[in-house]
Amino acid sequence: QVQLVESGGGLVQPGGSLRLSCAASGSGFVIYTMSWHRQAPGKERELVALITSGGVTNYADSVKGRFTISRDNAKNTVYLQMRSLEPEDTAVYYCNIDLYDGSSRSDYWGQGTQVTVSS
């Protein structure tokens, strides 16, 4: 019964910024790793950033220094702050949350939000 709701996508000019949010609704679960992935037209979905329950982060080489992933455990929400956006960042962005529901550990996907970087 866990559902993820994403928001924050849109159209931005090169060099601009966007902040994506992904909130998990439901109850009876414990969240572990939270991550962001993206899929551009004609390409496979790729991992762009993740953050563990201990706050350790990892980024794809293409976004290092420009993107920042963070989480608010009280709100069951993960964020992706994107700066210095480039046309190559254009894609549908999906959040993923790894969690334990009291019985087993599994992951859930958000519905995706479009990010378009264009002048």
Order of alpha helices (4+ residues) and beta strands (2+ residues): beta-beta-beta-beta-beta-beta-beta-beta-beta-beta-beta
